[in-house]
Each structure stands twice: as C-alpha cells, then as structure tokens.
C-alpha cells in the first residue's frame, strides 16, 4: 500500500518512506508466520522497532513535504543532457580497469592465505579472508559500483558500447566468488532502483511488473545457488527449529534472512542494557576508519557482530543495532530521524533536478533503506566509498554543452 500511494501521489513507487514501510511490514508479516521457532520478542523489542520506525518516518516528513506542497517540482525536466556520453564511457573504462586489478589482488590474497581449494570445502574461512585486504580491498568492491553504473548506462542510452556488457558480467561474477550473498543483493537491488529513478515518471504497466518480478526471481535463484554451492543451507543444520516441509527446506534460508534479525535484536537489547555505550564507534564507522589509519594504536570497535543463540546462531539485529550499541535508547530515538531526513532530502533533490549522480546516490540509499530490516548499511564505509566514486565519475562526465536528446531511451525525458 505504501508503494502504491507513493506512485499515486509522487509518480514513483520507491520514495524512502514507502520503501521503509513496505519492507518492514513485509518482513514482520513473515516473522509472525512462525515458520522458524525463534525465541519470542519482548515488549522491549517491539518498543525499539516502533521507536526506530517512528523516528525514521518523522525524519522523512520534512523533506518529503516539499513534493506534496509543490507537486509542480515533479514535472521538471531531467538534466542528463548536461553529461557527455564519451566522458562517461572513459570514466567507466577507468573504473573497470581498477575493479579488475582489485579482484586480482583479492584472488592473490586468498591463494596466499588459504588457497583456492577452500572455496567449496570451507567457504566461511574464504569469506573471512576475502574481507581482510586492508585498503586495497576497496578496489575489489568497486565492482559493485561498476555493475550499478553499467546498468544505469544501458538504461539511459539507446546505443551503448558493447564492452560495457563485459564490465557488467565481470562485476557480477566477482560477487559470486566472494561467497557473500549480500554483495549480489547490493548490486542487483541498487541497480533496480537506479533504473526506476532514471525514468521521468513510472507507468504501471506489464513491463514494469515483469522487471520487478524478474529482479525478485534473480535474487532468489542466486541466493539459493550460493547456499547449495557453498553448503550454507540453514535447513540442514537447524531442522528441529524450522516449521517448513523438507521438500521445500531450501526456502528456510531466505525466510531466516528476512526475519532472523528480530530475535537477534531481542537478545542484543537484553544483553547490552547494563553495558557502557561506545559513543559512535559503530555509527560513525567511516570516520573511525580514517582515525584508525592516522592515529597509532587507535582501537576501533569490533564491527562483525557477536552470534546469538535465538535458537539459530545469528549475528545481525536490523539497522537499529549499532545505534543502541553506541548511544543506547537515545540512539534509537534520534539517529533514524537523522538518517530519514538525509535520505529523503537526497531523494527530493533528485526528484527536483535529476542528475546522474543524484540518481546513482538515491539508488545507494534506497538499497540501504531496503536492507535496514537486516543490517545497517547507512553507516558502513563501503556506502560512502560508493558515493565518493559516483561523485568523482559524474563530476568528470559533465559536458560543456547540451547532448542530443535523441540518444536517450524512451521515458527518460517527458514527451
């Protein structure tokens, strides 16, 4: 309903409050189906979820009210014609090369630390090693941005360069080898939002529905494929807790990813009530990362969450977890408000004057909002790294004149 109302009044299904409400209601709805015998939630957990939701939506209210009070802002012409296609392609080529170098560094690191043979026999160890390439590891995650940028390029122009297909394929293959399902989700969901945000106005027709369904099917297939190849199927080890027939036991994995963060939040809140707050070491991770590089012996907080027996062994407790870690209940009350404001301000700025960077950045933030039911990506270094990459690329791609509108695909500009 939230996405429909967003489309009805704003011409876009995916405004920040619509995304947030849809996925939190969707996730909680599945949680209450009790397909897994999680530990029950207490009043404290429900209060944290309600407070965080209210705070985020309250932060959205002020920027979003501009679009309701001045609907004429939604009809402004995009500014994509101010970007030079050739410069855009040159910038992509540089990013493609850097992504390839980053991936090769990652492969060399894995081979030297643990060996390729462990990809199938010990994928968890490979995943841990995969995340331990300091600083140079950013060149590898650049492939996620390359995928999103490549999809934007195809969605924008009628006659794209063929080599960009190779960049997109290369980028998505690297997510599979990482053994981390979240990376693939990041690339696909981020790109999905970018494609929709590029359109001047979304029309509810069969092609729109097919795009949404095909994206969902792609995510599900890859999710299950990773589980089979890397032996990460939850049903095999937790049958006593799962109320799903064995014939469709593979569905336990997506269900747990969709709902497992709530009992973790419950366990986390119960454990941390008596501990001292960390005063921002999780919430301000990008700045902490810089301090770690500059200040000798600087001790940052452990960013990989502790596993809780709920009764499955899980370790992420929604996007609220780091805020409570750092500031307790005031963190849950205030920081989602700030995030809701920033995300909505960025979205409104994009709707008022669409540029390639604003579309790209809005897609990043839409992904972070989507996955907030699971984990906090708003405060992660990678998110801000992606925004920096986009800002550099699209600043370079700005042209000195206006491009011919005939090079753009249909629905990009108003007729």
C-alpha positions as CSV (number, residue, x, y, z in Angstrom):
1,X,0.0,0.0,0.0
2,X,2.8,2.4,0.8
3,X,4.4,1.9,-2.6
4,X,1.1,2.3,-4.4
5,X,0.4,5.6,-2.5
6,X,3.9,6.8,-3.3
7,X,3.3,6.1,-7.0
8,X,-0.2,7.7,-6.9
9,X,1.0,11.0,-5.4
10,X,4.6,11.2,-6.4
11,X,4.7,9.2,-9.7
12,X,7.3,6.8,-8.1
13,X,6.8,3.6,-6.2
14,X,10.1,3.9,-4.3
15,X,10.2,7.0,-2.2
16,X,12.2,6.5,1.0
17,X,9.2,6.3,3.4
18,X,7.4,3.9,1.0
19,X,10.5,1.6,0.8
20,X,10.9,1.6,4.5
21,X,7.3,0.9,5.4
22,X,6.9,-1.8,2.7
23,X,9.9,-3.9,3.7
24,X,9.5,-3.6,7.5
25,X,5.8,-4.5,7.3
26,X,6.6,-7.3,4.8
27,X,9.4,-8.7,7.0
28,X,7.4,-8.5,10.2
29,X,4.4,-10.1,8.5
30,X,6.6,-13.1,7.6
31,X,8.1,-13.2,11.0
32,X,4.6,-13.7,12.6
33,X,4.1,-16.7,10.4
34,X,6.4,-18.6,12.8
35,X,8.0,-20.7,10.2
36,X,11.0,-20.8,12.5
37,X,10.7,-21.3,16.2
38,X,12.6,-18.2,17.2
39,X,12.8,-17.0,20.8
40,X,9.8,-14.8,21.4
41,X,10.1,-11.0,21.3
42,X,9.6,-8.9,24.4
43,X,7.8,-5.6,24.8
44,X,11.3,-4.0,24.8
45,X,12.0,-5.2,21.3
46,X,8.6,-4.1,20.0
47,X,9.2,-0.7,21.6
48,X,12.6,-0.4,19.9
49,X,11.2,-1.3,16.5
50,X,8.3,1.1,16.9
51,X,10.5,3.9,18.1
52,X,13.0,3.4,15.3
53,X,10.2,3.3,12.7
54,X,8.6,6.5,14.0
55,X,11.9,8.2,14.2
56,X,12.9,7.4,10.6
57,X,9.5,8.3,9.2
58,X,9.5,11.6,11.1
59,X,12.8,12.4,9.6
60,X,11.4,11.7,6.1
61,X,8.4,14.0,6.7
62,X,10.1,17.4,6.4
63,X,12.0,17.0,3.1
64,X,9.1,14.9,1.5
65,X,6.5,17.6,2.4
66,X,8.1,19.8,-0.4
67,X,6.9,17.4,-3.0
68,X,3.3,17.3,-1.6
69,X,3.1,21.1,-1.2
70,X,4.7,21.8,-4.6
71,X,3.7,19.0,-7.0
72,X,5.0,21.0,-9.9
73,X,8.5,20.1,-8.8
74,X,7.9,16.6,-10.0
75,X,7.5,17.7,-13.7
76,X,10.8,19.4,-14.1
77,X,13.0,18.1,-17.0
78,X,15.9,15.9,-16.0
79,X,19.5,17.2,-16.5
80,X,21.0,14.1,-18.1
81,X,21.6,16.0,-21.3
82,X,24.3,18.1,-19.5
83,X,26.5,15.0,-19.3
84,X,28.9,13.9,-22.0
85,X,28.5,10.3,-23.1
86,X,32.1,9.9,-24.2
87,X,33.5,11.2,-21.0
88,X,31.1,9.0,-19.1
89,X,32.4,6.0,-21.1
90,X,36.1,7.0,-20.4
91,X,35.3,7.2,-16.7
92,X,33.7,3.8,-16.7
93,X,36.7,2.3,-18.5
94,X,39.0,3.5,-15.8
95,X,36.7,2.1,-13.1
96,X,36.5,-1.2,-14.9
97,X,40.3,-1.5,-15.0
98,X,40.6,-0.6,-11.3
99,X,37.9,-3.2,-10.5
100,X,39.8,-5.9,-12.4
101,X,43.0,-5.0,-10.6
102,X,41.2,-5.1,-7.2
103,X,39.7,-8.5,-8.0
104,X,43.1,-9.9,-9.0
105,X,44.6,-8.6,-5.7
106,X,41.8,-10.3,-3.8
107,X,42.4,-13.6,-5.6
108,X,46.1,-13.4,-4.9
109,X,45.4,-12.7,-1.3
110,X,43.1,-15.7,-0.9
111,X,45.5,-18.0,-2.6
112,X,48.4,-16.9,-0.4
113,X,46.4,-17.0,2.8
114,X,44.2,-20.1,2.5
115,X,44.3,-21.5,-1.1
116,X,41.6,-21.8,-3.8
117,X,40.7,-25.3,-2.8
118,X,38.8,-23.9,0.2
119,X,36.2,-22.2,-1.9
120,X,34.0,-25.3,-1.8
121,X,35.2,-27.0,1.3
122,X,35.4,-24.1,3.7
123,X,33.6,-21.1,2.3
124,X,33.3,-19.3,5.7
125,X,37.0,-19.2,6.0
126,X,37.3,-17.9,2.4
127,X,34.8,-15.2,3.2
128,X,36.7,-14.0,6.3
129,X,40.0,-13.9,4.3
130,X,38.1,-12.1,1.5
131,X,37.3,-9.2,3.9
132,X,40.8,-8.8,5.2
133,X,42.5,-7.0,2.4
134,X,43.3,-3.7,4.0
135,X,42.7,-0.5,1.9
136,X,43.4,-2.3,-1.4
137,X,40.2,-4.3,-0.8
138,X,38.2,-1.2,-1.9
139,X,39.3,-1.7,-5.5
140,X,37.5,-5.1,-5.4
141,X,34.2,-3.8,-4.0
142,X,34.4,-1.2,-6.7
143,X,33.0,-3.9,-8.9
144,X,29.6,-3.5,-7.2
145,X,29.6,0.2,-8.2
146,X,30.7,-0.8,-11.8
147,X,27.7,-3.1,-12.1
148,X,25.3,-0.4,-11.0
149,X,26.9,2.2,-13.2
150,X,26.9,-0.2,-16.2
151,X,23.2,-0.9,-15.8
152,X,22.5,2.8,-15.5
153,X,24.4,3.4,-18.7
154,X,22.3,0.7,-20.6
155,X,19.1,2.1,-19.2
156,X,20.0,5.6,-20.2
157,X,21.3,5.4,-23.8
158,X,19.9,3.8,-27.0
159,X,23.3,2.8,-28.5
160,X,25.5,1.6,-25.7
161,X,29.1,0.4,-26.2
162,X,29.4,-3.4,-26.3
163,X,32.5,-3.5,-23.9
164,X,30.2,-2.3,-21.1
165,X,28.5,-5.8,-21.3
166,X,31.8,-7.3,-20.3
167,X,32.2,-4.9,-17.4
168,X,28.8,-5.8,-16.1
169,X,29.3,-9.6,-16.4
170,X,32.8,-9.3,-14.8
171,X,31.3,-7.3,-11.9
172,X,28.5,-9.8,-11.1
173,X,30.9,-12.8,-11.3
174,X,33.1,-11.2,-8.6
175,X,30.1,-11.2,-6.2
176,X,29.7,-14.9,-6.7
177,X,33.3,-15.7,-5.9
178,X,33.1,-13.5,-2.7
179,X,30.8,-16.2,-1.2
180,X,28.8,-13.2,0.3
181,X,25.2,-13.2,-0.7
182,X,24.8,-9.6,0.4
183,X,27.2,-8.3,-2.3
184,X,25.0,-9.8,-5.1
185,X,21.9,-8.3,-3.4
186,X,23.6,-5.0,-3.2
187,X,24.4,-4.9,-6.9
188,X,21.0,-6.1,-8.1
189,X,18.8,-4.1,-5.8
190,X,20.8,-0.9,-6.2
191,X,20.7,-1.2,-10.0
192,X,16.9,-1.9,-9.8
193,X,16.3,1.4,-8.1
194,X,18.6,3.2,-10.4
195,X,16.7,2.0,-13.4
196,X,13.4,3.2,-11.9
197,X,14.8,6.6,-10.8
198,X,16.1,7.3,-14.3
199,X,12.6,7.3,-15.7
200,X,10.8,10.6,-15.8
201,X,7.6,9.1,-14.5
202,X,6.8,5.4,-13.8
203,X,3.8,4.0,-15.6
204,X,2.1,0.9,-14.1
205,X,2.2,-1.5,-17.0
206,X,3.2,-5.1,-17.7
207,X,6.8,-4.2,-18.5
208,X,7.1,-2.6,-15.0
209,X,5.7,-5.7,-13.3
210,X,8.0,-8.0,-15.3
211,X,11.0,-6.0,-14.3
212,X,10.1,-6.3,-10.6
213,X,9.3,-10.0,-10.8
214,X,12.4,-10.9,-12.8
215,X,14.6,-9.0,-10.3
216,X,13.0,-10.9,-7.4
217,X,13.4,-14.2,-9.2
218,X,17.1,-13.4,-10.0
219,X,17.8,-12.6,-6.4
220,X,16.1,-15.8,-5.1
221,X,17.9,-18.0,-7.7
222,X,21.4,-16.6,-6.8
223,X,20.6,-16.7,-3.1
224,X,19.8,-20.4,-3.3
225,X,22.7,-21.2,-5.7
226,X,25.2,-19.7,-3.2
227,X,23.6,-21.8,-0.5
228,X,24.0,-25.0,-2.5
229,X,27.5,-24.4,-3.9
230,X,29.0,-23.2,-0.6
231,X,27.0,-25.5,1.6
232,X,25.3,-22.7,3.5
233,X,21.8,-24.1,3.8
234,X,20.2,-23.5,7.2
235,X,17.7,-26.3,7.0
236,X,20.5,-29.0,7.0
237,X,21.7,-27.9,10.5
238,X,18.5,-26.5,12.1
239,X,15.7,-28.8,11.2
240,X,14.5,-29.1,14.8
241,X,13.7,-25.3,14.8
242,X,12.2,-25.0,11.3
243,X,8.5,-25.5,10.6
244,X,8.9,-26.0,6.8
245,X,8.5,-29.3,5.0
246,X,11.8,-30.9,4.0
247,X,10.7,-30.9,0.3
248,X,10.9,-27.1,0.3
249,X,13.5,-26.8,3.0
250,X,15.6,-24.5,0.8
251,X,13.1,-21.8,1.5
252,X,14.3,-21.6,5.1
253,X,17.4,-19.6,4.0
254,X,15.5,-16.6,2.5
255,X,13.0,-16.7,5.4
256,X,15.8,-16.5,8.0
257,X,17.5,-13.7,6.2
258,X,14.1,-11.8,6.1
259,X,13.1,-12.4,9.7
260,X,16.1,-13.5,11.8
261,X,17.3,-10.0,12.7
262,X,14.3,-9.5,15.1
263,X,15.2,-12.2,17.7
264,X,18.9,-11.1,17.4
265,X,17.7,-7.6,18.3
266,X,15.8,-9.0,21.3
267,X,18.9,-10.9,22.5
268,X,21.2,-7.9,21.9
269,X,19.0,-5.4,23.8
270,X,18.7,-7.8,26.7
271,X,22.5,-8.3,26.9
272,X,23.6,-4.7,26.3
273,X,21.2,-2.9,28.8
274,X,23.8,-3.0,31.5
275,X,26.9,-2.1,29.4
276,X,28.5,1.2,28.7
277,X,27.8,2.8,25.3
278,X,30.6,3.1,22.7
279,X,29.8,6.7,21.8
280,X,29.8,6.4,18.0
281,X,32.4,3.8,17.1
282,X,29.8,1.9,15.1
283,X,27.6,4.8,13.9
284,X,30.5,6.8,12.6
285,X,32.5,3.9,11.2
286,X,33.8,5.9,8.1
287,X,35.4,8.5,10.4
288,X,36.6,5.7,12.8
289,X,38.3,4.0,9.8
290,X,40.2,7.2,9.0
291,X,41.3,7.6,12.6
292,X,42.5,4.0,12.6
293,X,44.7,4.8,9.6
294,X,46.0,8.1,11.0
295,X,46.3,7.5,14.8
296,X,48.8,4.9,16.1
297,X,47.2,2.2,18.4
298,X,43.7,3.6,17.9
299,X,41.2,0.9,19.0
300,X,38.0,0.7,17.0
301,X,35.0,-1.4,17.9
302,X,34.6,-4.9,16.6
303,X,32.3,-4.5,13.6
304,X,31.4,-8.1,13.0
305,X,28.5,-8.8,15.4
306,X,28.5,-11.4,18.0
307,X,26.5,-14.5,17.2
308,X,23.4,-15.1,19.4
309,X,21.6,-18.4,20.0
310,X,18.0,-17.5,19.1
311,X,17.9,-20.6,18.8
312,X,19.7,-20.4,15.4
313,X,23.1,-18.9,15.5
314,X,22.6,-15.4,14.0
315,X,24.5,-12.1,14.4
316,X,22.7,-9.1,12.8
317,X,19.9,-7.2,14.5
318,X,18.4,-4.7,12.0
319,X,19.8,-1.3,11.3
320,X,19.0,-0.3,14.9
321,X,21.7,-2.5,16.4
322,X,24.7,-0.1,16.0
323,X,22.7,2.9,17.3
324,X,21.9,1.1,20.5
325,X,25.5,-0.2,20.7
326,X,26.8,3.4,20.6
327,X,24.2,5.5,22.4
328,X,21.5,3.3,24.0
329,X,17.9,4.3,23.7
330,X,18.7,7.9,22.6
331,X,20.5,6.4,19.6
332,X,17.3,4.5,18.5
333,X,15.2,7.6,19.1
334,X,17.4,10.2,17.3
335,X,19.7,8.6,14.7
336,X,17.0,7.1,12.5
337,X,15.4,10.6,12.4
338,X,18.7,12.0,11.0
339,X,19.0,9.2,8.5
340,X,15.4,9.5,7.4
341,X,16.0,13.2,6.9
342,X,19.2,12.8,4.9
343,X,17.9,10.0,2.7
344,X,14.7,11.9,1.9
345,X,16.5,15.2,1.3
346,X,18.7,13.5,-1.2
347,X,15.7,11.8,-2.9
348,X,13.8,15.1,-3.1
349,X,16.8,16.8,-4.5
350,X,17.0,14.1,-7.1
351,X,13.3,14.4,-8.0
352,X,13.6,18.2,-8.3
353,X,16.5,18.1,-10.7
354,X,17.6,14.7,-11.8
355,X,21.4,14.3,-12.5
356,X,23.3,11.1,-12.9
357,X,24.9,11.4,-9.5
358,X,21.7,12.1,-7.7
359,X,20.0,9.1,-9.3
360,X,23.1,6.9,-8.5
361,X,23.2,8.2,-4.9
362,X,19.5,7.8,-4.4
363,X,19.8,4.2,-5.5
364,X,22.5,3.5,-2.9
365,X,20.3,5.0,-0.2
366,X,17.3,3.1,-1.4
367,X,19.2,-0.1,-1.1
368,X,20.4,0.8,2.5
369,X,16.7,1.5,3.4
370,X,15.6,-1.8,1.9
371,X,18.1,-3.9,3.8
372,X,17.6,-2.0,7.1
373,X,15.4,-4.9,8.1
374,X,18.5,-7.0,8.2
375,X,21.7,-4.9,8.8
376,X,22.9,-1.3,8.8
377,X,24.5,-0.2,5.6
378,X,23.9,3.5,6.1
379,X,27.0,3.8,8.4
380,X,29.3,1.4,6.5
381,X,32.5,2.6,4.9
382,X,31.6,0.9,1.6
383,X,28.4,3.0,1.2
384,X,30.3,6.3,1.5
385,X,33.0,4.9,-0.7
386,X,30.4,4.2,-3.4
387,X,29.0,7.8,-3.1
388,X,32.5,9.2,-3.4
389,X,33.2,7.1,-6.6
390,X,29.9,8.3,-8.1
391,X,30.6,11.9,-7.3
392,X,34.1,11.7,-8.9
393,X,32.8,9.9,-12.0
394,X,29.8,12.1,-12.7
395,X,31.7,15.3,-12.0
396,X,34.2,14.2,-14.7
397,X,31.4,13.2,-17.1
398,X,29.8,16.7,-17.1
399,X,29.8,18.1,-20.6
400,X,30.5,21.6,-21.8
401,X,27.2,21.8,-23.8
402,X,23.9,20.0,-24.1
403,X,23.7,16.5,-25.5
404,X,21.2,15.5,-28.2
405,X,18.1,14.1,-26.6
406,X,17.6,11.5,-29.3
407,X,20.5,9.4,-27.8
408,X,18.4,8.7,-24.7
409,X,15.9,5.9,-24.3
410,X,12.1,6.4,-24.2
411,X,10.6,7.6,-20.9
412,X,13.8,9.2,-19.8
413,X,12.5,12.7,-20.8
414,X,8.9,13.9,-20.8
415,X,7.2,13.8,-24.1
